[in-house]
C-alpha cells in the first residue's frame, strides 16, 4: 500500500474526498483547501508614540540604562491596570474637552516604583489641537496605580504629544526631557521642558529654547540650534547653541550662544538677553 502524507490526507479531507478515491482534485479545489486551512495571521501589538532614548540623545546628558525599560508585554499589562480593560494596548480617553488615542509610551523601573508614561494623541487632529503625555506611578509589581497625572504634559499641534527622552539627573533622580515646537508665518521654533518625575511627583525644573529659524521670511535671517549642554551643579545647566546669520546680501556669519539656566521652574522667555523669540 502506498504511503499518503498527512498533508495530502488533510487536503483531501478538506475537499470531502477519501484518500483512496480514484478521482483527482482540480487546481481550484487544492487552492480552496489551502485557503480554508491557512491560520489567520496574528495581529502584532503596536506601541505608538515617540521613541524613548535608552542611549544617545542630547550631548552632555546621561540617558537611562536600557535595563530600566520594561518590555512591550509589560506595558500592555500596565495599560490593563490603569484603564481597567484587560489586554488593551490602545484605548480612547478624554479630558472633558477632547478625545485622545492613548497608547503606552514607556515604563521605567525606578526604585520601588514603575513610572508609566502614556502617549495621548488628540483625535481632533487640528493645528491647535495638541496631544499630551500622562504619568502613572505604579507599584513595583505593576498591579496598583499609586498616583495618576493624566494629560500632565501638553505636546505639539496636529494632535501630537511631545518627543521625549528619559535621563538620569545629577541629583540621582529620574528626569524626562520633553521637546516641542512649531512652524508658522516663516518661523520655526522649538523648546525643551526638563521635568523631574522621580523621586517624588512630576515637577518642572526648567524650560529652554531648542532652536530658532526665521529663514522663511524675506531679508536677513537667523538659524540657531541647541547642540549641547553640561551640568554646572545639581541646580544649574550650561547650554550651547550654534547657527548662523544671513545678511541682506546673502552673506553668512557664524553665530554661537552660551547661557546658564537655573533649575527653579522658571517660565519660558526668562533667559537674559535672549533675542530669538517667535
Backbone as JSON, one array per atom type, in Angstrom:
{
  "sequence": "XXXXXXXXXXXXXXXXXXXXXXXXXXXXXXXXXXXXXXXXXXXXXXXXXXXXXXXXXXXXXXXXXXXXXXXXXXXXXXXXXXXXXXXXXXXXXXXXXXXXXXXXXXXXXXXXXXXXXXXXXXXXXXXXXXXXXXXXXXXXXXXXXXXXXXXXXXXXXXXXXXXXXXXXXXXXXXXXXXXXXXXXXXXXXXXXXXXXXXXXXXXXXXXXXXXXXXXXXXXXXXXXXXXXXXXXXXXXXXXXXXXXXXXXXXXXXXXXXXXXXXXXXXXXXXXXXXXXXX",
  "N": [[0.86, -1.19, 0.0], [0.53, 2.22, -0.85], [2.27, 5.02, 0.66], [0.64, 7.73, 2.12], [0.97, 11.1, 2.63], [0.44, 13.09, 5.63], [-0.2, 15.7, 5.06], [-1.26, 15.67, 2.45], [-3.44, 13.99, 2.97], [-4.92, 15.57, 4.73], [-5.57, 17.64, 3.02], [-7.17, 16.34, 1.1], [-9.23, 15.49, 2.74], [-10.33, 17.94, 3.47], [-11.52, 18.53, 1.12], [-13.57, 16.81, 1.1], [-13.07, 14.22, 0.27], [-12.05, 10.78, -0.03], [-8.97, 9.24, 0.88], [-8.48, 7.12, -0.72], [-9.9, 7.56, -2.94], [-10.56, 7.42, -6.44], [-10.79, 9.68, -7.98], [-9.29, 12.81, -8.97], [-8.26, 15.82, -7.34], [-9.0, 19.11, -8.53], [-7.04, 21.98, -9.67], [-8.24, 24.33, -8.68], [-9.69, 23.24, -6.55], [-7.65, 22.43, -4.8], [-6.49, 24.9, -4.18], [-8.61, 26.11, -2.85], [-8.8, 24.49, -0.62], [-6.34, 24.96, 0.62], [-6.63, 27.61, 1.31], [-8.71, 27.4, 3.13], [-7.46, 26.01, 5.15], [-5.4, 27.65, 6.02], [-4.08, 29.36, 8.78], [-5.34, 32.26, 10.5], [-3.39, 35.19, 10.39], [-1.56, 36.37, 13.22], [-2.25, 39.42, 14.87], [0.09, 41.91, 15.32], [1.13, 43.47, 18.38], [1.01, 46.88, 18.54], [2.92, 49.49, 19.59], [2.57, 52.83, 20.12], [3.7, 56.25, 19.49], [6.38, 58.59, 20.35], [9.87, 57.65, 20.36], [11.56, 56.56, 23.23], [14.68, 57.41, 24.27], [17.22, 55.17, 25.11], [19.81, 55.54, 25.21], [22.27, 57.74, 23.93], [20.87, 60.72, 22.55], [20.64, 64.19, 23.59], [23.78, 65.8, 23.63], [25.84, 65.67, 26.48], [24.04, 64.89, 28.4], [22.89, 62.29, 30.6], [21.55, 59.38, 29.62], [18.9, 57.08, 30.53], [19.47, 53.71, 31.74], [19.29, 50.89, 29.57], [18.19, 48.56, 30.74], [16.39, 49.51, 32.56], [14.04, 49.96, 31.28], [10.82, 48.62, 30.73], [9.4, 45.82, 28.92], [7.33, 45.43, 25.91], [5.09, 43.7, 26.36], [4.81, 43.93, 29.11], [4.07, 46.6, 29.3], [1.57, 46.56, 28.06], [0.16, 45.1, 29.95], [0.26, 46.92, 32.07], [-1.3, 48.96, 30.98], [-3.76, 47.65, 31.06], [-4.21, 47.59, 33.81], [-4.25, 50.34, 34.5], [-6.39, 51.37, 32.95], [-8.41, 49.62, 33.46], [-9.11, 47.55, 31.68], [-8.74, 44.58, 30.28], [-5.85, 43.38, 28.63], [-5.41, 45.46, 26.78], [-3.83, 47.53, 24.36], [-4.29, 49.96, 23.45], [-6.5, 52.69, 23.73], [-9.4, 54.81, 23.75], [-9.55, 57.86, 25.35], [-10.68, 60.67, 27.39], [-10.46, 64.16, 28.3], [-12.48, 65.66, 29.2], [-12.86, 67.64, 27.38], [-11.59, 67.0, 24.95], [-11.08, 64.1, 22.87], [-8.76, 61.41, 23.08], [-6.34, 59.28, 21.62], [-4.98, 56.83, 23.32], [-1.88, 55.37, 24.0], [0.66, 53.12, 25.2], [3.78, 54.52, 26.12], [6.29, 54.44, 27.5], [7.67, 52.44, 30.1], [9.27, 52.73, 33.07], [11.45, 51.39, 35.35], [12.08, 52.47, 38.55], [13.65, 52.73, 41.53], [11.42, 51.62, 44.0], [9.2, 51.74, 42.41], [7.25, 51.83, 39.36], [7.45, 53.96, 36.72], [5.11, 54.96, 34.57], [4.56, 55.98, 31.36], [2.22, 57.43, 29.24], [1.2, 57.95, 25.96], [-0.82, 60.37, 24.5], [-2.69, 60.97, 21.77], [-4.3, 63.58, 20.25], [-7.47, 63.23, 18.93], [-8.79, 65.05, 17.38], [-7.03, 66.28, 15.66], [-6.18, 68.85, 14.68], [-4.7, 72.06, 13.85], [-4.26, 73.55, 16.22], [-4.74, 71.65, 18.11], [-3.42, 70.06, 20.55], [-1.54, 67.16, 21.6], [-0.9, 65.05, 24.46], [1.01, 63.94, 27.34], [0.66, 61.43, 29.73], [1.29, 60.55, 33.16], [1.82, 57.79, 35.22], [2.16, 56.39, 38.39], [3.21, 53.36, 39.4], [2.9, 50.41, 41.46], [5.65, 48.28, 42.48], [5.28, 45.78, 41.33], [3.52, 46.36, 39.37], [0.78, 46.13, 39.72], [-0.86, 47.95, 40.97], [-2.12, 51.26, 40.81], [-0.48, 53.87, 42.09], [-0.38, 56.64, 42.01], [-1.8, 59.1, 39.85], [-1.33, 61.13, 36.99], [-2.88, 62.35, 34.69], [-2.71, 63.6, 31.32], [-0.66, 65.42, 31.79], [1.56, 66.71, 30.59], [1.56, 68.94, 28.04], [1.57, 68.74, 24.44], [2.53, 68.84, 20.98], [1.13, 70.56, 18.06], [-1.51, 69.5, 15.78], [-2.43, 67.23, 17.02], [-0.34, 65.79, 18.19], [1.85, 64.47, 20.77], [4.53, 65.51, 22.98], [7.95, 65.0, 21.92], [10.15, 62.79, 23.58], [12.72, 62.23, 25.99], [14.2, 60.11, 28.3], [16.12, 60.69, 31.16], [18.94, 60.53, 33.47], [19.27, 62.41, 36.34], [21.68, 64.7, 37.83], [21.34, 64.77, 40.57], [20.57, 62.28, 41.22], [18.0, 61.66, 40.6], [15.17, 60.79, 38.43], [14.62, 62.05, 35.26], [12.68, 63.62, 32.63], [12.98, 64.77, 29.37], [11.25, 66.91, 27.5], [10.39, 67.66, 24.25], [9.18, 70.14, 22.12], [7.6, 71.99, 19.43], [7.01, 74.33, 16.68], [5.97, 75.47, 13.41], [5.32, 78.44, 11.79], [4.16, 81.18, 9.88], [6.65, 81.81, 8.68], [8.46, 81.29, 10.68], [10.31, 78.91, 12.59], [10.29, 77.31, 15.56], [11.47, 75.84, 18.61], [11.35, 74.16, 21.81], [12.47, 73.0, 25.05], [11.28, 71.21, 27.86], [12.4, 70.41, 31.01], [11.8, 67.95, 33.24], [11.45, 66.65, 36.48], [10.59, 63.44, 37.41], [10.84, 61.48, 39.31], [12.69, 60.9, 42.36], [9.55, 61.46, 44.12], [6.91, 63.46, 42.73], [5.7, 64.59, 39.45], [7.45, 67.51, 38.52], [8.32, 70.57, 37.02], [11.59, 71.47, 36.17], [13.0, 73.28, 34.56], [12.76, 75.37, 31.61], [13.82, 75.72, 28.26], [15.06, 77.18, 25.17], [15.1, 75.28, 22.12], [15.62, 75.58, 19.36], [15.82, 78.08, 16.72], [14.54, 79.62, 13.85], [14.2, 81.84, 11.34], [14.22, 81.9, 8.64], [12.23, 81.58, 6.82], [11.12, 83.95, 6.27], [11.39, 86.98, 4.29], [14.5, 88.67, 3.52], [17.17, 89.48, 5.9], [18.23, 86.75, 8.0], [18.14, 84.35, 10.72], [19.46, 81.38, 12.02], [19.43, 78.92, 14.53], [20.51, 76.35, 16.66], [20.2, 74.07, 19.38], [23.03, 72.51, 20.59], [24.36, 71.21, 22.6], [24.9, 70.54, 26.14], [25.74, 70.97, 29.62], [26.11, 69.95, 33.01], [26.39, 72.34, 35.48], [26.07, 72.35, 38.16], [24.03, 70.61, 40.61], [21.88, 72.22, 40.42], [22.05, 73.78, 38.16], [22.34, 74.33, 34.62], [24.46, 74.51, 31.78], [24.08, 75.77, 28.58], [24.49, 75.27, 25.03], [24.32, 76.8, 21.92], [24.37, 76.72, 18.34], [24.79, 78.27, 15.16], [23.88, 80.45, 12.44], [23.97, 83.72, 10.83], [22.3, 85.4, 8.22], [22.96, 87.95, 5.97], [21.61, 90.95, 4.35], [22.68, 90.88, 1.77], [23.11, 88.21, 1.42], [25.27, 87.03, 2.68], [26.8, 84.81, 5.01], [27.38, 84.59, 8.49], [29.01, 83.06, 11.27], [27.3, 82.0, 14.28], [27.12, 81.82, 17.73], [25.81, 80.87, 20.88], [25.86, 80.92, 24.4], [24.47, 79.98, 27.47], [23.52, 79.99, 30.94], [21.22, 78.15, 32.87], [18.91, 78.06, 35.55], [17.61, 75.51, 37.67], [14.88, 76.01, 38.63], [12.27, 76.02, 38.0], [11.47, 78.15, 36.39], [9.57, 80.26, 34.16], [9.08, 80.05, 30.51], [11.08, 82.12, 28.32], [12.66, 83.58, 30.01], [15.4, 83.73, 29.87], [18.29, 85.63, 30.11], [18.93, 88.42, 27.99], [18.08, 87.1, 25.7], [17.29, 87.03, 22.44], [15.91, 85.67, 20.52], [13.02, 85.13, 19.74], [9.91, 83.69, 18.88]],
  "CA": [[0.0, 0.0, 0.0], [1.35, 3.43, -0.94], [2.23, 5.95, 1.79], [-0.01, 9.03, 1.84], [1.41, 12.04, 3.67], [-0.63, 13.73, 6.41], [-0.58, 16.95, 4.4], [-2.17, 15.33, 1.36], [-4.65, 13.46, 3.56], [-5.69, 16.7, 5.26], [-6.09, 18.38, 1.88], [-8.27, 15.58, 0.51], [-10.33, 15.5, 3.69], [-10.97, 19.25, 3.37], [-12.32, 18.53, -0.11], [-14.63, 15.82, 1.24], [-12.7, 13.05, -0.53], [-11.3, 9.73, 0.64], [-7.59, 9.09, 0.4], [-8.45, 6.06, -1.71], [-10.79, 7.92, -4.04], [-9.84, 7.43, -7.71], [-10.86, 10.99, -8.65], [-8.21, 13.72, -8.6], [-8.72, 17.2, -7.11], [-8.56, 20.09, -9.51], [-6.2, 23.06, -9.13], [-9.11, 25.21, -7.9], [-10.02, 22.55, -5.31], [-6.48, 22.5, -3.93], [-6.33, 26.29, -3.73], [-9.66, 26.37, -1.88], [-8.46, 23.78, 0.6], [-5.21, 25.65, 1.25], [-7.17, 28.83, 1.91], [-9.52, 27.01, 4.29], [-6.6, 25.52, 6.23], [-4.41, 28.64, 6.45], [-4.49, 30.05, 10.01], [-5.35, 33.72, 10.41], [-2.17, 35.73, 10.97], [-1.74, 37.1, 14.47], [-2.02, 40.85, 14.76], [1.12, 42.31, 16.28], [0.83, 44.59, 19.28], [1.7, 48.07, 18.08], [3.07, 50.52, 20.61], [2.72, 54.08, 19.38], [4.33, 57.39, 20.15], [7.8, 58.84, 20.13], [10.81, 56.69, 20.95], [12.31, 56.99, 24.4], [16.09, 57.03, 24.09], [17.89, 54.48, 26.19], [21.21, 55.87, 25.0], [22.31, 58.83, 22.96], [20.15, 61.92, 22.96], [21.41, 65.42, 23.58], [25.13, 65.71, 24.17], [26.01, 66.21, 27.82], [23.07, 64.32, 29.33], [23.04, 60.85, 30.85], [20.3, 58.68, 29.38], [18.65, 55.96, 31.43], [20.03, 52.44, 31.31], [18.29, 50.09, 28.84], [17.52, 47.57, 31.59], [15.34, 50.17, 33.34], [12.82, 49.99, 30.48], [10.05, 47.39, 30.66], [9.12, 45.42, 27.54], [6.01, 45.73, 25.37], [4.07, 42.91, 27.05], [4.63, 44.53, 30.44], [3.33, 47.85, 29.15], [0.17, 46.21, 27.78], [-0.42, 44.73, 31.24], [0.07, 48.16, 32.83], [-2.48, 49.61, 30.39], [-4.93, 46.94, 31.58], [-4.41, 48.02, 35.19], [-4.59, 51.77, 34.54], [-7.68, 51.66, 32.33], [-9.36, 48.56, 33.85], [-9.55, 46.83, 30.49], [-7.72, 43.54, 30.14], [-5.18, 43.11, 27.36], [-5.5, 46.55, 25.8], [-2.63, 48.3, 24.06], [-4.75, 51.22, 22.88], [-7.84, 52.99, 24.21], [-9.8, 56.2, 23.6], [-9.81, 58.51, 26.63], [-11.0, 62.08, 27.21], [-10.15, 65.05, 29.43], [-13.65, 66.51, 29.38], [-12.98, 68.53, 26.22], [-11.1, 66.34, 23.74], [-10.81, 62.66, 22.9], [-7.37, 61.09, 22.79], [-5.95, 57.9, 21.35], [-3.94, 56.59, 24.32], [-1.04, 54.19, 23.8], [1.82, 53.14, 26.1], [4.98, 55.15, 25.58], [7.44, 53.83, 28.17], [7.55, 52.07, 31.52], [10.64, 52.82, 33.58], [11.57, 50.94, 36.74], [12.94, 53.39, 39.3], [13.44, 52.46, 42.94], [10.36, 50.64, 44.24], [8.05, 52.11, 41.6], [7.33, 51.85, 37.9], [6.9, 55.2, 36.17], [4.48, 54.54, 33.32], [4.25, 57.14, 30.53], [1.23, 57.11, 28.2], [1.13, 58.93, 24.88], [-2.2, 60.67, 24.13], [-2.81, 61.7, 20.51], [-5.6, 64.25, 20.13], [-8.13, 62.71, 17.74], [-9.3, 66.16, 16.56], [-6.04, 66.42, 14.59], [-6.2, 70.19, 14.09], [-3.45, 72.8, 14.04], [-4.13, 73.96, 17.61], [-5.18, 70.54, 18.97], [-2.19, 69.38, 20.98], [-1.62, 65.93, 22.34], [-0.44, 65.17, 25.85], [1.62, 62.77, 27.95], [0.19, 61.14, 31.09], [2.26, 59.86, 34.01], [1.22, 56.96, 36.24], [3.12, 55.78, 39.3], [2.71, 52.02, 39.67], [3.63, 49.61, 42.43], [6.81, 47.62, 41.87], [4.84, 44.64, 40.52], [2.63, 46.87, 38.33], [-0.62, 45.74, 39.95], [-1.61, 49.03, 41.63], [-1.8, 52.65, 40.46], [-0.26, 54.6, 43.33], [-0.72, 58.06, 41.75], [-2.07, 59.32, 38.43], [-1.24, 62.5, 36.5], [-3.28, 62.29, 33.27], [-2.59, 64.79, 30.47], [0.18, 66.36, 32.55], [2.46, 67.48, 29.74], [0.97, 69.26, 26.74], [2.52, 68.46, 23.36], [2.58, 69.62, 19.75], [-0.09, 70.7, 17.3], [-1.96, 68.38, 14.95], [-2.74, 66.07, 17.84], [0.83, 65.07, 18.67], [2.43, 64.74, 22.08], [5.93, 65.93, 22.9], [9.01, 63.99, 21.84], [10.58, 62.61, 24.97], [13.92, 61.45, 26.32], [14.35, 59.86, 29.73], [17.52, 60.91, 31.55], [19.29, 60.49, 34.88], [19.67, 63.73, 36.82], [22.88, 64.63, 38.67], [20.96, 64.58, 41.97], [20.16, 60.89, 41.37], [16.6, 61.5, 40.23], [14.79, 60.44, 37.06], [14.04, 63.2, 34.56], [12.31, 63.47, 31.23], [13.2, 65.96, 28.56], [10.13, 66.98, 26.55], [10.7, 68.57, 23.16], [8.02, 70.53, 21.31], [7.92, 73.1, 18.54], [6.01, 74.65, 15.67], [6.35, 76.3, 12.27], [4.19, 79.31, 11.42], [4.44, 82.54, 9.39], [8.06, 81.99, 8.38], [9.29, 80.97, 11.83], [10.33, 77.57, 13.16], [10.84, 77.43, 16.91], [11.3, 74.68, 19.47], [11.78, 74.35, 23.19], [12.54, 71.82, 25.9], [10.93, 71.23, 29.28], [13.09, 69.4, 31.8], [10.89, 67.62, 34.33], [11.83, 65.54, 37.35], [9.42, 62.61, 37.67], [11.1, 60.66, 40.49], [11.65, 60.6, 43.34], [8.51, 62.47, 44.23], [5.91, 63.5, 41.67], [6.22, 65.43, 38.37], [7.56, 68.97, 38.64], [9.23, 71.1, 36.01], [12.82, 72.08, 36.67], [13.33, 74.45, 33.75], [12.38, 75.39, 30.2], [14.82, 76.49, 27.49], [14.87, 77.04, 23.72], [15.78, 74.24, 21.37], [16.14, 76.19, 18.14], [15.15, 79.25, 16.17], [14.82, 79.76, 12.42], [13.25, 82.76, 10.7], [14.61, 81.98, 7.23], [11.04, 81.55, 5.99], [10.78, 85.34, 5.95], [12.31, 87.65, 3.35], [15.51, 89.53, 4.12], [18.14, 88.84, 6.79], [17.64, 85.66, 8.77], [18.97, 83.72, 11.75], [19.16, 80.0, 12.39], [20.12, 78.59, 15.77], [20.12, 75.03, 17.16], [20.86, 73.61, 20.59], [23.97, 71.46, 20.2], [24.9, 70.5, 23.76], [24.71, 71.12, 27.46], [26.52, 70.32, 30.67], [25.68, 70.33, 34.36], [27.31, 73.17, 36.26], [25.83, 71.82, 39.5], [22.72, 69.96, 40.65], [20.84, 73.24, 40.23], [22.32, 74.64, 37.01], [22.76, 73.76, 33.34], [25.02, 75.42, 30.79], [23.55, 75.36, 27.27], [25.27, 75.76, 23.9], [23.63, 76.84, 20.63], [25.23, 77.0, 17.19], [23.99, 78.63, 14.0], [24.44, 81.47, 11.53], [23.15, 84.85, 10.42], [22.41, 85.74, 6.81], [22.78, 89.39, 5.78], [20.78, 91.36, 3.21], [23.31, 90.48, 0.51], [23.25, 86.76, 1.37], [26.49, 86.54, 3.33], [26.56, 84.12, 6.28], [28.38, 84.7, 9.55], [28.72, 82.09, 12.33], [26.62, 82.51, 15.47], [27.14, 80.9, 18.87], [25.23, 81.42, 22.11], [26.01, 80.11, 25.61], [23.69, 80.51, 28.6], [23.3, 79.12, 32.09], [19.84, 78.19, 33.34], [18.7, 77.5, 36.89], [16.55, 74.52, 37.73], [13.97, 76.52, 39.65], [10.91, 76.04, 37.47], [11.16, 79.44, 35.77], [8.74, 80.24, 32.96], [9.8, 80.31, 29.26], [11.36, 83.5, 27.96], [13.33, 84.28, 31.1], [16.86, 83.76, 29.69], [18.76, 87.02, 29.97], [19.42, 88.86, 26.68], [17.72, 86.14, 24.65], [16.55, 87.82, 21.47], [15.38, 84.82, 19.44], [11.67, 84.77, 20.13], [8.95, 83.54, 17.79]],
  "C": [[0.88, 1.23, 0.0], [1.18, 4.31, 0.3], [1.6, 7.27, 1.35], [0.33, 9.98, 2.97], [0.21, 12.63, 4.38], [-1.11, 15.01, 5.74], [-1.57, 16.68, 3.28], [-3.49, 14.82, 1.91], [-5.54, 14.57, 4.08], [-6.31, 17.49, 4.12], [-7.28, 17.68, 1.26], [-9.48, 15.58, 1.43], [-11.08, 16.82, 3.63], [-11.85, 19.33, 2.14], [-13.46, 17.52, -0.04], [-14.34, 14.56, 0.47], [-11.98, 12.04, 0.33], [-9.89, 9.67, 0.07], [-7.49, 8.04, -0.67], [-9.35, 6.36, -2.9], [-10.02, 7.99, -5.34], [-9.86, 8.79, -8.39], [-9.76, 11.89, -8.13], [-8.76, 15.13, -8.39], [-8.18, 18.13, -8.19], [-7.67, 21.12, -8.84], [-7.02, 24.0, -8.26], [-9.47, 24.58, -6.56], [-8.88, 22.64, -4.31], [-6.28, 23.89, -3.35], [-7.36, 26.61, -2.66], [-9.35, 25.71, -0.55], [-7.34, 24.48, 1.35], [-5.69, 26.9, 1.96], [-7.94, 28.5, 3.17], [-8.65, 26.61, 5.46], [-5.68, 26.59, 6.79], [-4.88, 29.36, 7.71], [-4.44, 31.56, 9.81], [-4.09, 34.26, 11.05], [-2.45, 36.51, 12.24], [-1.42, 38.58, 14.25], [-0.97, 41.27, 15.78], [0.64, 43.44, 17.17], [1.66, 45.78, 18.86], [1.74, 49.1, 19.2], [3.39, 51.82, 19.91], [3.48, 55.13, 20.16], [5.8, 57.52, 19.87], [8.66, 57.79, 20.83], [11.47, 57.31, 22.16], [13.74, 56.5, 24.25], [16.6, 56.3, 25.32], [19.4, 54.67, 26.07], [21.26, 56.94, 23.93], [21.53, 60.02, 23.48], [21.05, 63.13, 22.92], [22.77, 65.24, 24.25], [25.18, 66.34, 25.55], [25.02, 65.67, 28.84], [23.29, 62.82, 29.46], [21.69, 60.18, 30.68], [20.14, 57.51, 30.35], [19.28, 54.69, 30.87], [18.95, 51.6, 30.64], [17.52, 49.12, 29.73], [16.45, 48.19, 32.48], [14.01, 50.18, 32.6], [12.13, 48.63, 30.47], [9.68, 47.1, 29.21], [7.66, 45.7, 27.16], [4.9, 44.98, 26.1], [3.77, 43.49, 28.43], [3.82, 45.81, 30.35], [1.86, 47.6, 28.83], [-0.53, 45.84, 29.08], [-0.67, 45.96, 32.11], [-1.13, 48.95, 32.3], [-3.76, 48.98, 30.93], [-5.26, 47.38, 33.0], [-4.9, 49.47, 35.25], [-6.01, 52.02, 34.05], [-8.74, 50.57, 32.58], [-9.96, 47.85, 32.65], [-8.45, 45.85, 30.12], [-7.18, 43.45, 28.72], [-5.23, 44.22, 26.34], [-4.16, 47.24, 25.61], [-3.0, 49.69, 23.54], [-6.19, 51.45, 23.35], [-8.14, 54.46, 23.98], [-10.17, 56.75, 24.97], [-10.16, 59.98, 26.37], [-10.65, 62.85, 28.47], [-11.31, 65.99, 29.72], [-13.88, 67.45, 28.22], [-12.62, 67.84, 24.91], [-11.0, 64.83, 23.96], [-9.37, 62.41, 22.46], [-7.23, 59.59, 22.54], [-4.75, 57.59, 22.25], [-3.21, 55.28, 24.04], [0.15, 54.27, 24.77], [3.05, 53.7, 25.4], [6.23, 54.51, 26.18], [7.07, 53.5, 29.6], [8.96, 51.94, 32.06], [10.65, 52.38, 35.04], [12.56, 51.85, 37.46], [12.64, 53.2, 40.78], [12.38, 51.38, 43.12], [9.08, 50.98, 43.5], [8.33, 51.87, 40.12], [6.69, 53.15, 37.45], [6.42, 54.88, 34.76], [4.01, 55.78, 32.56], [3.32, 56.71, 29.39], [1.12, 58.27, 27.23], [-0.33, 59.12, 24.47], [-2.22, 61.54, 22.87], [-4.22, 62.27, 20.4], [-6.28, 63.82, 18.83], [-8.72, 63.82, 16.86], [-8.34, 66.52, 15.44], [-6.12, 67.78, 13.89], [-4.91, 70.92, 14.48], [-3.21, 73.15, 15.51], [-4.57, 72.87, 18.59], [-3.95, 69.73, 19.4], [-2.5, 68.06, 21.66], [-1.1, 66.14, 23.75], [0.2, 63.86, 26.29], [1.1, 62.63, 29.38], [1.27, 60.37, 31.85], [1.51, 59.08, 35.1], [2.33, 56.32, 37.07], [2.53, 54.45, 39.78], [3.52, 51.36, 40.78], [4.72, 48.81, 41.72], [6.43, 46.42, 41.02], [3.84, 45.05, 39.45], [1.16, 46.61, 38.54], [-1.49, 46.86, 40.51], [-1.15, 50.38, 41.1], [-1.68, 53.44, 41.76], [-0.61, 56.07, 43.2], [-0.87, 58.24, 40.25], [-2.03, 60.79, 38.1], [-1.57, 62.5, 35.01], [-3.13, 63.65, 32.58], [-1.71, 65.86, 31.12], [1.01, 67.26, 31.66], [1.82, 67.68, 28.37], [2.03, 69.1, 25.66], [2.43, 69.4, 22.19], [1.2, 69.73, 19.11], [-0.38, 69.46, 16.47], [-2.06, 67.1, 15.76], [-1.57, 65.39, 18.51], [1.22, 65.43, 20.1], [3.89, 65.12, 21.9], [6.84, 64.73, 22.63], [9.68, 63.94, 23.21], [11.86, 61.81, 25.06], [14.0, 61.32, 27.83], [15.82, 59.95, 30.1], [17.69, 60.72, 33.05], [19.81, 61.86, 35.28], [20.89, 63.62, 37.73], [22.58, 64.45, 40.15], [20.47, 63.15, 42.24], [18.73, 60.62, 40.98], [16.42, 61.08, 38.78], [14.12, 61.64, 36.42], [13.58, 62.82, 33.18], [12.45, 64.83, 30.55], [12.15, 65.95, 27.45], [10.42, 68.05, 25.51], [9.43, 68.86, 22.36], [8.41, 71.71, 20.44], [6.82, 73.32, 17.52], [6.66, 75.42, 14.53], [5.14, 77.12, 11.87], [4.72, 80.66, 10.97], [5.93, 82.8, 9.22], [9.0, 81.66, 9.52], [9.19, 79.48, 12.16], [11.02, 77.67, 14.51], [10.56, 76.16, 17.7], [11.77, 74.99, 20.88], [11.8, 73.0, 23.91], [11.98, 72.16, 27.29], [11.68, 70.11, 29.94], [12.27, 69.17, 33.06], [11.48, 66.49, 35.17], [10.56, 64.75, 37.67], [9.61, 61.69, 38.88], [12.49, 61.0, 41.03], [10.65, 61.75, 43.46], [7.55, 62.36, 43.07], [6.32, 64.55, 40.64], [6.29, 66.91, 38.74], [8.64, 69.46, 37.68], [10.41, 71.79, 36.67], [13.16, 73.35, 35.89], [12.77, 74.28, 32.34], [13.44, 76.19, 29.46], [14.62, 76.24, 26.01], [15.67, 75.9, 23.14], [16.41, 74.85, 20.12], [15.3, 77.37, 17.7], [15.54, 79.37, 14.7], [13.75, 80.68, 11.82], [13.55, 82.92, 9.21], [13.41, 81.87, 6.29], [10.54, 82.93, 5.65], [11.78, 85.9, 4.94], [13.33, 88.47, 4.12], [16.47, 88.77, 5.0], [17.47, 87.77, 7.63], [18.66, 85.09, 9.76], [18.51, 82.28, 11.95], [20.02, 79.62, 13.6], [19.6, 77.24, 16.28], [20.89, 74.7, 18.42], [21.75, 72.43, 20.24], [24.55, 70.7, 21.4], [24.64, 71.23, 25.05], [25.58, 70.37, 28.45], [26.01, 70.81, 32.02], [26.77, 71.17, 35.0], [27.26, 72.71, 37.71], [24.5, 71.08, 39.46], [21.59, 70.93, 40.35], [21.04, 74.08, 38.98], [22.78, 73.84, 35.79], [23.4, 74.86, 32.5], [24.66, 74.89, 29.41], [24.36, 76.0, 26.15], [24.43, 75.66, 22.61], [24.62, 77.22, 19.53], [24.34, 77.33, 16.01], [24.68, 79.66, 13.13], [23.43, 82.58, 11.3], [23.38, 85.1, 8.93], [22.07, 87.22, 6.65], [21.87, 89.66, 4.59], [21.35, 90.89, 1.88], [23.62, 88.98, 0.46], [24.5, 86.2, 2.0], [26.16, 85.94, 4.7], [27.71, 84.36, 7.25], [28.02, 83.72, 10.67], [28.09, 82.76, 13.55], [26.68, 81.43, 16.55], [26.57, 81.62, 20.09], [25.45, 80.42, 23.24], [25.24, 80.77, 26.74], [23.68, 79.49, 29.73], [21.85, 79.27, 32.53], [19.76, 77.52, 34.7], [17.52, 76.56, 36.89], [15.56, 74.88, 38.84], [12.54, 76.65, 39.14], [10.51, 77.34, 36.81], [10.36, 79.28, 34.49], [9.6, 80.46, 31.7], [10.04, 81.8, 29.04], [12.16, 84.27, 29.0], [14.83, 84.41, 30.88], [17.32, 85.18, 29.37], [19.32, 87.27, 28.58], [19.13, 87.87, 25.56], [16.8, 86.84, 23.66], [15.84, 87.0, 20.39], [14.01, 84.27, 19.85], [10.76, 84.69, 18.91], [7.66, 84.29, 18.13]]
}
